[in-house]
Structure formats: C-alpha cells, structure tokens
C-alpha cells in the first residue's frame, strides 16, 4: 500500500461521517512523479534578464498590465516574488562574477506538492502531464497552501472582496500543456534558457551538461531531489543559495513531516473511548455511576 | 450591575429560579433577560457602568470596519501578503483562542470521567469558556477566510482528507456541537425545559469522551499545521516530531488558567451572581485548577526541551531569537510554575491568580510567536498588522467579552438553579397502561414524574398552606 493511501485511509476513518472518496488525490509520499510528466530545465547560465518570459506569461494568462513595462530593467533593483499579477518573475543577483546571474521564478510543479497535500478541499491537482493546477471554484481562501509552499510561490488576490483566488503558474495547462505544447515562457525565450521535455529526460540532460562542461556549472540540479523532486529543474554556474534558492530544503516531500501526527490520529480514535470509559468505570465503581453526583443543577432544593 | 444591586439593597430580586420568590408566579422570558429588573432599571444600571461606554466606543469604530472588510476585501483591512498569508485574525484570534478554550474538555473529563465531583461548581464555567472560545475562534476565521461563505465546503462539497486542516475543520465543527450540547443543560434549566436537560444528561459520558478525543486531536492538529512549513517557522518554535504535542500539552495549562482568569474577573465584577456554593469553593477550586496547570506546565517544559534536544538546536539559543525564546519560556512557563509551586504550598490564592495570568499570556505568546512573529524568520522584512486588522481583532474580542458577560449574568453558571422535582400522582389510565408493561418499566411509568420546577421557597410556602 502506498504511504499516502495509508495516511488517507487513516484520515478517512477519522473524518467518520459522510466522507466520500475524492478520487482526485495523488499517490504516496515517496511518489516520484508520473512517468510521462513533463518538466522544464532552466539553465541560469544562459539567461540575460530580458524578461520576455514574463511578458509572454502575462499575455498567455491574460494578466493585468504591469506597473513597469516588460522592457524596463529597473525592476531588478528589488527582489520580486510571484504574485497574483505576475505568475513568473526574473530576479538579478550579483554573485561576484563578471556577469550578474538572472533567475526565473515560477511554480516548480512539485512531484508531491505541499499545496496539494495541505489543501482541505482538494483544490489542487497534479495532472499526469506534470502540472499542478488549481480549482478556484472550491477554494475557501484559507491560504494554507501559501503557508505550505516551500518555494513561496502562490499569490493571492487579496483585493477581491467577492472572489479572491490563489494565482500561480499552472504550466499553461489549459491552453498548451494539455495539447503537448510547451508553456508560453519557454517558447518565448530568445536565449533558449528553458528546455521543455519529459522530466526524466531533463534530469539526464542536466547531468549531461554538467559533465560536458564542468567549468560552466555548479555540480547540482536544483529540483531533482528537493521536497521529493520538482517538475522544473535548474542549472546554475554558482552555488544555488547565492541566487536566492533555499538550499536547506529537505529531500522528503513536505507531507512526510505530518505523518507522525496523522498516524497518531487513528490511535487516539481507537484507544481514547475505551481508556476513558474504563477510567470512568473505575473511578465511579463503588458509587453507583452517575447517581452520586452532587448534581448541582438538578438537585432537590437549593440554597 | 453590582453597584446598582448594592444601592438598592435587597429590594431587587435576581432571577435564579423559574418562579419569583415574592409572589410565586413564573418569571416571563423578558424578566429573565432583564435579570428581574424593569426595562428602565436595567437601562439605568447598564448606562452607569463605565465599561459599557468603552464597549460602545469600540463598537462604534469597529463595526463599520468589520462590515467594510466584507465589502472592500481583505486587502482593505490586513497587511496579509503572499509571504505572510496569516495575520492577526488567525495568528492571534484563532491560534490563541483555541488553546485557552481547552477547559471544557478538561473539567468535563475530571468531573464526568474521573469522578472529581468536588470540581463541579466550576465545571459549567469551564464548559462555557470552551464553547465561547471555539465559537469566537471560528468568528475570527470567518473574517480571515477569503471566501467565508464557503466554510462548509470541506464538509459537503470537496474533501481533502490528506490535509491536517481537514481534520481541524471536522473536529472543530463536531466539537463545537458537542460543547453546545454540554452547555445546553444550563440553558434548559433557565428556560424551564427539563426534558431537554434530561436528554443531555443521558449522553453526558458519551459527549465528554468525544470531547476528549476531538480536543486531543485538533489541539494537536493546529500544531501539526505548522509542520507543513519547515524552515519558515524558526527552528526553536518548530519541531516536526513534537509540534502537535507542544500545542496539545500547552493547551492544558492554558485552558485551566483561562478558567482561573475568568473566575477572577467575575469575582471582581459580578460577585452578586455567585451563590454560596461557588463563593465558598472558589479559592479551593482555584488551587485545584492550579495544581493541574502546574503538572501541565512541567510536562510542557520537558517536551519543549526534548524538542530542542531531539533536533539538536541548542546553537540557536545563543542568538537573538534564542533570547526571545528564553523570554517566552521564562515568562510563560517557568515563572508561573515557580509561582504556582510556592502559592499552592502556602495557600496564597491571589498569587495563584497572578500565575494564571502569566500562563495565559505565555500560551498566547507561544501561538503568536509560532504563527506570526517567528514565521518567515529568514525573510528580511516582517509583516506589521494593519491598524484596521487590529481594530477588528479588538472589536471581535469585545463582542466575545460582552457575550460572555451576557451569559454569565443569566444562565446558571456561577449559581445553582433552584428547582425541585415534584412527583405527580399518576391517573388510573396510566397505571393500567403501566401494568401491561414489563416489570422493569413500572417504576418509571407509574410515577409519571412531571418536572415542575418551583422555587424552594415557593414550595415550602405551598406545603405550609396545606
């Protein structure tokens, strides 16, 4: 039995009442992604910070006009993060070399997404094509996915009073990925920074590139193992923590951190009733059950 | 209220039974609501109380802002951002209120399961404290949720059973109903519906045991929520293996001390509502609760240290965060423990009450630290709550206090409801029917006991008339 199925089973029992099978939930904690899942290999050594990927994403996802036009490089003065208005952003890092390093940020489409496993209405789905997509129709707006995402990706439309939703990169799932096409950012990149393909092939390709020109690359593919592996993978010339990546992330999927607690749940459900009923019997043994109650509020007479 | 009753001496009759002491007729609902005063008198005493004026000012400012939140959206009232999704409403409102409301299941367990009937005078206060705390935690949640009208979704529309939050949602919802049932007995007495009360008494043990289960799990689950965010919460406040245990165990002294705090405030502001039983037992009960809280604190301190040792996080103690951590532990755990130890030994109730305040502050500090202050500790900038967010939090907290006071003034929480059960002779028809039933059934059915509640004095008056 796969681990997540086990955990799910435990919780199913604990929820006791009317819990139907969701059918949508994904595989186990050690899930390494669907075999044919697609991914993107981002080679930071090739990026020149032209921001055409940001522009393409904006157009493809019909996002609002940005405050600063896409050909303005003044945005690099601050470190930005994806928001509900920009599902991907590029940041510049001065790493001491002759050239700055640019890093594109978007949803990494984890194999075992923390957003998905933390969502109590199952608003997230990991598709077999590798995308992590979101259903705005059932989202309650608790924003637990934003707490859980180790990459700080989901953005929230706080300004909407009546239909605020989570906005994040969905791998252009509806318009492109479903039809086997690469996402808009990949297609728009003039430098071929991004390579679209099967995740399994991309891991091989990444290692190939590192092996061929070891002087050019730091010897690691970011996203190969982090939090159980991500669909988007990164190559860099400098250590990843120098360009804003969190290198302290665990290799285990985030859901593994919760397993201690989840496995305790059925124990409590099974043991507590017997334990406490037993204590009740023992502690009231010679007193004829409830009848010895001072029964303050039912008593005969009063003060 | 207190002042009013004092001034008038004994000329005002306070509602504590179905029937009036003076003429024996039943109180009307209106009279019960107005505590036996006329509307004019009631208004007078309400206007005289300066606390009410403070509340009036708070509501005048706060309520329009509360309404504005639902018209203009979250960004109008909070600084919650993509990096800090949870602000005051959850960090302070929900995460702090829930542990302070664990008193319901604890006193329920002590009285109903462990048979500690000496604690019964304060059991109802603990149950009410639990119910209101949970209810207002949910209110805070409603302000925080992006789409609060979808709150029932995890129960009816879409299920995410692998999520800890799913557990929290289900358990809070079911536990809230359990607590409503537990508190309802007092309400039934007050309304004069003995049938409802009897029905609840039959299932008390079941309710209490489900209360323990649901509390254990979801107090723990609130902690487990943060295990989704390793690296975001500062390591000193984070422990993958013990987070749920930390939250669960600290809720035990938190809940017990909250009952001490509430009873302390009540003793200062509404002692007129206490009956002798509560008044004479209060000091003894306070000490008993403090004993429980001390054990809870000792356990909590132990597992907190085990948490640090287990992941070998000692190096963090020497940092600025470590100093803050030490402050939390010293102020909220070690100091109250020492105070309790001294005060219990020397029977100093005032000191116990001070220790209880410290414990409550310590538990709140821990939750706010975990959810807000140390959250995203690696990010350069901290989120400072918006002033409107603070206003809503204060307003909601004031509503909580007003509702709490409203119920304490009326329902039999601090006093015994004066009732008697008068067996009524069954008619011949009923006897006939009863004979046809089995032997075991006879005692119940022959004496068709009708619960007629009359005040003790009324009854004795009637008897002497006979």
HADDOCK unambig.tbl for C-alpha pairs under 7 A between the chains (distance, minus, plus):
assign (segid A and resid 7 and name CA) (segid B and resid 162 and name CA) 6.76 0.50 0.50
assign (segid A and resid 8 and name CA) (segid B and resid 161 and name CA) 6.09 0.50 0.50
assign (segid A and resid 8 and name CA) (segid B and resid 162 and name CA) 5.11 0.50 0.50
assign (segid A and resid 11 and name CA) (segid B and resid 161 and name CA) 5.89 0.50 0.50
assign (segid A and resid 11 and name CA) (segid B and resid 162 and name CA) 6.65 0.50 0.50
assign (segid A and resid 12 and name CA) (segid B and resid 161 and name CA) 6.26 0.50 0.50
assign (segid A and resid 15 and name CA) (segid B and resid 167 and name CA) 6.92 0.50 0.50
assign (segid A and resid 15 and name CA) (segid B and resid 170 and name CA) 6.68 0.50 0.50
assign (segid A and resid 22 and name CA) (segid B and resid 159 and name CA) 6.27 0.50 0.50
assign (segid A and resid 83 and name CA) (segid B and resid 82 and name CA) 6.81 0.50 0.50
assign (segid A and resid 117 and name CA) (segid B and resid 162 and name CA) 5.93 0.50 0.50
assign (segid A and resid 117 and name CA) (segid B and resid 163 and name CA) 5.52 0.50 0.50
assign (segid A and resid 118 and name CA) (segid B and resid 163 and name CA) 4.65 0.50 0.50
assign (segid A and resid 118 and name CA) (segid B and resid 164 and name CA) 6.71 0.50 0.50
assign (segid A and resid 118 and name CA) (segid B and resid 165 and name CA) 6.97 0.50 0.50
assign (segid A and resid 119 and name CA) (segid B and resid 160 and name CA) 6.00 0.50 0.50
assign (segid A and resid 119 and name CA) (segid B and resid 163 and name CA) 5.76 0.50 0.50
assign (segid A and resid 120 and name CA) (segid B and resid 154 and name CA) 6.15 0.50 0.50
assign (segid A and resid 120 and name CA) (segid B and resid 159 and name CA) 6.24 0.50 0.50
assign (segid A and resid 120 and name CA) (segid B and resid 160 and name CA) 4.18 0.50 0.50
assign (segid A and resid 120 and name CA) (segid B and resid 161 and name CA) 6.52 0.50 0.50
assign (segid A and resid 120 and name CA) (segid B and resid 163 and name CA) 5.30 0.50 0.50
assign (segid A and resid 120 and name CA) (segid B and resid 165 and name CA) 5.60 0.50 0.50
assign (segid A and resid 120 and name CA) (segid B and resid 166 and name CA) 4.57 0.50 0.50
assign (segid A and resid 121 and name CA) (segid B and resid 153 and name CA) 6.81 0.50 0.50
assign (segid A and resid 121 and name CA) (segid B and resid 154 and name CA) 5.15 0.50 0.50
assign (segid A and resid 121 and name CA) (segid B and resid 158 and name CA) 4.84 0.50 0.50
assign (segid A and resid 121 and name CA) (segid B and resid 159 and name CA) 4.68 0.50 0.50
assign (segid A and resid 121 and name CA) (segid B and resid 160 and name CA) 4.55 0.50 0.50
assign (segid A and resid 122 and name CA) (segid B and resid 158 and name CA) 6.48 0.50 0.50
assign (segid A and resid 122 and name CA) (segid B and resid 159 and name CA) 5.90 0.50 0.50
assign (segid A and resid 122 and name CA) (segid B and resid 160 and name CA) 4.40 0.50 0.50
assign (segid A and resid 140 and name CA) (segid B and resid 145 and name CA) 6.66 0.50 0.50
assign (segid A and resid 140 and name CA) (segid B and resid 146 and name CA) 6.39 0.50 0.50
assign (segid A and resid 140 and name CA) (segid B and resid 147 and name CA) 5.22 0.50 0.50
assign (segid A and resid 140 and name CA) (segid B and resid 148 and name CA) 6.72 0.50 0.50
assign (segid A and resid 140 and name CA) (segid B and resid 150 and name CA) 5.39 0.50 0.50
assign (segid A and resid 140 and name CA) (segid B and resid 151 and name CA) 6.42 0.50 0.50
assign (segid A and resid 141 and name CA) (segid B and resid 145 and name CA) 5.08 0.50 0.50
assign (segid A and resid 141 and name CA) (segid B and resid 146 and name CA) 4.11 0.50 0.50
assign (segid A and resid 141 and name CA) (segid B and resid 147 and name CA) 5.52 0.50 0.50
assign (segid A and resid 142 and name CA) (segid B and resid 145 and name CA) 5.14 0.50 0.50
assign (segid A and resid 142 and name CA) (segid B and resid 146 and name CA) 6.54 0.50 0.50
assign (segid A and resid 143 and name CA) (segid B and resid 85 and name CA) 6.12 0.50 0.50
assign (segid A and resid 146 and name CA) (segid B and resid 85 and name CA) 6.55 0.50 0.50
assign (segid A and resid 147 and name CA) (segid B and resid 85 and name CA) 6.78 0.50 0.50
assign (segid A and resid 147 and name CA) (segid B and resid 229 and name CA) 6.21 0.50 0.50
assign (segid A and resid 148 and name CA) (segid B and resid 228 and name CA) 4.98 0.50 0.50
assign (segid A and resid 148 and name CA) (segid B and resid 229 and name CA) 5.05 0.50 0.50
assign (segid A and resid 150 and name CA) (segid B and resid 229 and name CA) 6.90 0.50 0.50
assign (segid A and resid 152 and name CA) (segid B and resid 83 and name CA) 6.64 0.50 0.50
assign (segid A and resid 154 and name CA) (segid B and resid 82 and name CA) 6.96 0.50 0.50
assign (segid A and resid 155 and name CA) (segid B and resid 82 and name CA) 5.14 0.50 0.50
assign (segid A and resid 156 and name CA) (segid B and resid 82 and name CA) 6.22 0.50 0.50
assign (segid A and resid 158 and name CA) (segid B and resid 73 and name CA) 6.59 0.50 0.50
assign (segid A and resid 158 and name CA) (segid B and resid 74 and name CA) 5.36 0.50 0.50
assign (segid A and resid 158 and name CA) (segid B and resid 75 and name CA) 4.99 0.50 0.50
assign (segid A and resid 159 and name CA) (segid B and resid 73 and name CA) 5.53 0.50 0.50
assign (segid A and resid 159 and name CA) (segid B and resid 74 and name CA) 6.26 0.50 0.50
assign (segid A and resid 159 and name CA) (segid B and resid 75 and name CA) 4.95 0.50 0.50
assign (segid A and resid 160 and name CA) (segid B and resid 73 and name CA) 5.57 0.50 0.50
assign (segid A and resid 161 and name CA) (segid B and resid 70 and name CA) 6.28 0.50 0.50
assign (segid A and resid 161 and name CA) (segid B and resid 71 and name CA) 6.05 0.50 0.50
assign (segid A and resid 161 and name CA) (segid B and resid 72 and name CA) 5.44 0.50 0.50
assign (segid A and resid 161 and name CA) (segid B and resid 73 and name CA) 3.65 0.50 0.50
assign (segid A and resid 161 and name CA) (segid B and resid 74 and name CA) 6.71 0.50 0.50
assign (segid A and resid 163 and name CA) (segid B and resid 147 and name CA) 6.84 0.50 0.50
assign (segid A and resid 164 and name CA) (segid B and resid 146 and name CA) 5.88 0.50 0.50
assign (segid A and resid 254 and name CA) (segid B and resid 228 and name CA) 6.02 0.50 0.50
assign (segid A and resid 255 and name CA) (segid B and resid 228 and name CA) 6.91 0.50 0.50
assign (segid A and resid 257 and name CA) (segid B and resid 227 and name CA) 5.76 0.50 0.50
assign (segid A and resid 257 and name CA) (segid B and resid 228 and name CA) 6.75 0.50 0.50
assign (segid A and resid 257 and name CA) (segid B and resid 240 and name CA) 5.71 0.50 0.50
assign (segid A and resid 258 and name CA) (segid B and resid 224 and name CA) 6.45 0.50 0.50
assign (segid A and resid 258 and name CA) (segid B and resid 227 and name CA) 6.05 0.50 0.50
assign (segid A and resid 258 and name CA) (segid B and resid 228 and name CA) 6.95 0.50 0.50
assign (segid A and resid 260 and name CA) (segid B and resid 241 and name CA) 6.44 0.50 0.50
assign (segid A and resid 261 and name CA) (segid B and resid 224 and name CA) 6.67 0.50 0.50
assign (segid A and resid 261 and name CA) (segid B and resid 244 and name CA) 6.85 0.50 0.50
assign (segid A and resid 265 and name CA) (segid B and resid 217 and name CA) 6.67 0.50 0.50
assign (segid A and resid 268 and name CA) (segid B and resid 213 and name CA) 6.60 0.50 0.50
assign (segid A and resid 269 and name CA) (segid B and resid 213 and name CA) 6.47 0.50 0.50
assign (segid A and resid 272 and name CA) (segid B and resid 213 and name CA) 6.35 0.50 0.50
assign (segid A and resid 273 and name CA) (segid B and resid 209 and name CA) 6.13 0.50 0.50
assign (segid A and resid 276 and name CA) (segid B and resid 113 and name CA) 6.64 0.50 0.50
assign (segid A and resid 276 and name CA) (segid B and resid 209 and name CA) 6.66 0.50 0.50
assign (segid A and resid 279 and name CA) (segid B and resid 113 and name CA) 6.57 0.50 0.50
assign (segid A and resid 279 and name CA) (segid B and resid 114 and name CA) 6.44 0.50 0.50
assign (segid A and resid 280 and name CA) (segid B and resid 113 and name CA) 4.39 0.50 0.50
assign (segid A and resid 280 and name CA) (segid B and resid 114 and name CA) 5.57 0.50 0.50
assign (segid A and resid 280 and name CA) (segid B and resid 115 and name CA) 7.00 0.50 0.50
assign (segid A and resid 283 and name CA) (segid B and resid 114 and name CA) 5.60 0.50 0.50
assign (segid A and resid 283 and name CA) (segid B and resid 115 and name CA) 5.80 0.50 0.50
assign (segid A and resid 284 and name CA) (segid B and resid 115 and name CA) 6.11 0.50 0.50
assign (segid A and resid 293 and name CA) (segid B and resid 117 and name CA) 6.68 0.50 0.50
assign (segid A and resid 294 and name CA) (segid B and resid 117 and name CA) 6.81 0.50 0.50
assign (segid A and resid 296 and name CA) (segid B and resid 416 and name CA) 6.21 0.50 0.50
assign (segid A and resid 297 and name CA) (segid B and resid 416 and name CA) 5.37 0.50 0.50
assign (segid A and resid 297 and name CA) (segid B and resid 417 and name CA) 5.73 0.50 0.50
assign (segid A and resid 300 and name CA) (segid B and resid 419 and name CA) 6.52 0.50 0.50
assign (segid A and resid 300 and name CA) (segid B and resid 420 and name CA) 4.85 0.50 0.50
assign (segid A and resid 300 and name CA) (segid B and resid 421 and name CA) 6.76 0.50 0.50
assign (segid A and resid 301 and name CA) (segid B and resid 418 and name CA) 6.20 0.50 0.50
assign (segid A and resid 301 and name CA) (segid B and resid 419 and name CA) 6.01 0.50 0.50
assign (segid A and resid 301 and name CA) (segid B and resid 420 and name CA) 5.55 0.50 0.50
assign (segid A and resid 301 and name CA) (segid B and resid 456 and name CA) 5.54 0.50 0.50
assign (segid A and resid 302 and name CA) (segid B and resid 416 and name CA) 6.92 0.50 0.50
assign (segid A and resid 302 and name CA) (segid B and resid 418 and name CA) 5.10 0.50 0.50
assign (segid A and resid 302 and name CA) (segid B and resid 456 and name CA) 6.55 0.50 0.50
